[in-house]
Structure formats: C-alpha cells, structure tokens
Amino acid sequence: RLRFFFMQSLAGMRIAELFDILVDFPDSTPALDDLHACLHHTHQHADIVQGLGEALEKRLLKPGAETHQILEVYIGMIRALRRLDPSGLTLDAVSERVRAYLKLRPDTVKQIVTTLTDPDSSDLLEPVGGGAAAEVVQEAAADGDMAPDPDESRGDEAAKRKEE
C-alpha cells in the first residue's frame, strides 16, 4: 500500500513535468523510465493524456510558436511516448491535438518538406524505428491531413452544389 502511494505520487510529479521531459528527450530518459515503472503499477495513463494535452495547448500549440519548433517537439514526443508506452495508445490519444493544430498552419507542409530535403537543417531525420519525421509525413498522408479537400480545391461553385 505504501509502495503504491509512493509510485502514484512519483507518477503524478512526473506527469506534471512531462512536457519538459519530452522536450529534453533523450537526455530525460531516466525520468521517462521512472514514469514507465510507475505506470505499470498505477495505470495513470488517462492522467498523462489529460495533463500532457493541457500542457501542449498551453505551451506549444499557440500562434507564437514556429512550425518547425512544433514539429521538433512532435518528433521528440513520438520518440519519448513510444518508449513510455510501446502500445502506442498514449501517443495516439495525445498526438491528435498536435496533428489537428498542424493542419491549420499554412506552412506545415513546407516545413516538413524542408526538413526532409535538407538534412543539415535539423536532426529530425535521425532514424528511430523507421524515422520519426518520415512517420509524421506517412501519418499525415494516411489520414489525408496534407491533402486539400477536393470540393474546396474546386472553388465556391462546387462547394455550393455539394451543400444543395
């Protein structure tokens, strides 16, 4: 009982600082491993999704943040959350907010292409399970995130006809 309380307290502390842990990954691997061990006993995955989601909204997903910075944090988040939860459920739950926000930014595609075509500009292309940057592009393509809606690309007349 005391062990559970200790692990729950440690997990709560690590969850509160999870955004910073993700930004500092891989240097923050020991903290991530602590949280992983705690989650094995306390099952506070929902707290991670809620806490990290709030931190992302408050600290990253803002108009003042540059798209390349958001992408760098997103790539680090993918790597770190894969280590924390190999099932990928936590990553799926949290990354939806980031993907939705990146869809709204007009320079997302440009930044991804720049990163993929100029490997000297960033370390995002380091291979991790097939390459996290490539995974972002593959996820976006699979979800249809980067393709314009066919009706929108035809203009107002086509959109009006579709609504009727």
C-alpha positions in Angstrom: 0.0 0.0 0.0 2.8 2.4 0.9 4.6 1.4 -2.3 1.5 2.1 -4.4 1.1 5.5 -2.8 4.8 6.3 -3.5 4.5 5.3 -7.1 1.3 7.2 -7.5 2.9 10.3 -6.1 6.0 9.9 -8.2 3.9 9.4 -11.3 1.9 12.5 -10.5 5.1 14.5 -10.2 6.5 13.1 -13.5 3.2 13.7 -15.3 3.2 17.3 -14.2 6.6 17.8 -15.7 6.0 15.5 -18.7 6.1 18.3 -21.3 9.6 19.3 -20.2 10.7 15.6 -20.1 9.5 15.2 -23.7 11.3 18.4 -24.9 14.5 17.2 -23.2 14.3 13.7 -24.6 16.7 11.7 -24.9 18.5 13.4 -22.0 15.4 12.8 -19.9 15.3 9.1 -20.4 15.8 8.2 -16.7 12.7 10.3 -15.8 10.7 8.7 -18.5 11.8 5.3 -17.3 10.7 6.2 -13.7 7.3 7.2 -15.1 7.1 4.0 -17.1 7.7 1.9 -14.0 5.1 3.8 -12.0 2.5 3.4 -14.7 3.0 -0.3 -14.7 1.6 -0.3 -11.1 -0.7 2.8 -11.0 -2.3 2.8 -14.5 -2.5 6.6 -14.7 -2.5 6.7 -18.5 -5.6 8.9 -18.6 -3.8 11.4 -16.4 -1.0 11.5 -18.9 -3.3 12.2 -21.8 -5.1 14.9 -19.9 -2.1 16.6 -18.4 0.1 16.4 -21.5 -2.8 17.6 -23.7 -3.3 20.7 -21.4 0.5 21.4 -21.4 0.6 21.1 -25.2 -2.3 23.6 -25.6 -0.8 26.0 -23.1 2.9 25.9 -24.0 3.2 24.7 -27.7 0.1 24.9 -29.8 0.0 28.7 -30.0 0.2 31.1 -32.9 3.5 32.5 -31.5 5.3 29.1 -31.8 7.1 28.5 -35.0 6.0 25.5 -37.0 9.5 24.0 -37.1 9.6 24.1 -33.3 6.2 22.4 -33.1 7.4 19.7 -35.4 10.6 19.2 -33.4 8.7 18.8 -30.2 6.2 16.5 -32.0 9.1 14.3 -33.3 10.6 14.1 -29.8 7.1 13.4 -28.4 6.7 10.4 -30.7 10.1 9.0 -29.7 9.5 9.5 -26.0 6.0 8.3 -25.9 7.0 5.2 -27.8 9.4 4.4 -25.0 6.9 5.3 -22.3 4.0 3.3 -23.8 5.1 0.8 -26.5 1.4 0.0 -27.3 1.1 3.5 -28.9 -2.3 4.2 -27.2 -1.0 7.2 -25.3 0.8 8.6 -28.4 -2.4 8.2 -30.4 -4.5 10.0 -27.8 -2.1 12.9 -27.3 -0.8 13.4 -30.9 -4.3 14.0 -32.3 -4.2 17.5 -30.8 -0.9 18.3 -32.4 -1.9 16.9 -35.8 -5.1 18.9 -35.8 -3.2 22.0 -34.9 -0.6 21.4 -37.6 -3.4 21.0 -40.2 -4.4 24.6 -39.5 -0.9 26.1 -40.1 -0.3 27.2 -43.6 3.4 26.4 -43.6 3.3 22.8 -42.2 3.9 21.1 -45.5 6.7 23.5 -46.4 8.5 22.9 -43.1 8.2 19.1 -43.4 9.5 19.2 -47.0 12.4 21.5 -45.9 13.3 19.1 -43.1 13.2 16.1 -45.4 15.1 17.7 -48.2 17.8 19.5 -46.2 19.1 17.0 -43.6 21.7 19.6 -42.4 19.0 21.9 -41.2 17.8 19.6 -38.4 18.4 16.4 -36.6 14.8 15.3 -37.1 15.8 12.8 -39.6 17.7 10.6 -37.2 16.3 7.1 -37.6 14.1 5.8 -34.8 12.0 2.9 -35.8 12.0 3.9 -39.4 12.4 7.6 -38.9 10.1 9.8 -36.9 10.0 12.6 -39.5 9.0 10.1 -42.2 6.4 8.7 -39.8 4.8 12.2 -39.4 4.6 12.5 -43.2 3.2 9.0 -43.6 0.6 9.6 -40.8 -0.4 12.8 -42.4 -0.7 11.2 -45.8 -2.6 8.2 -44.4 -5.0 10.5 -42.6 -5.4 12.8 -45.5 -4.1 15.6 -43.4 -1.9 17.3 -46.0 -4.3 16.9 -49.0 -6.8 19.6 -49.6 -10.5 18.7 -49.7 -11.4 18.1 -53.3 -14.5 20.2 -53.0 -12.5 23.1 -51.5 -10.0 23.0 -54.3 -12.7 23.3 -57.0 -13.9 26.7 -55.7 -17.1 28.1 -54.3 -19.4 26.9 -57.0 -18.6 23.2 -56.4 -18.9 23.6 -52.6 -22.3 25.3 -53.0 -23.5 22.5 -55.3 -22.4 19.9 -52.8 -24.3 21.6 -50.0 -27.6 21.5 -52.0 
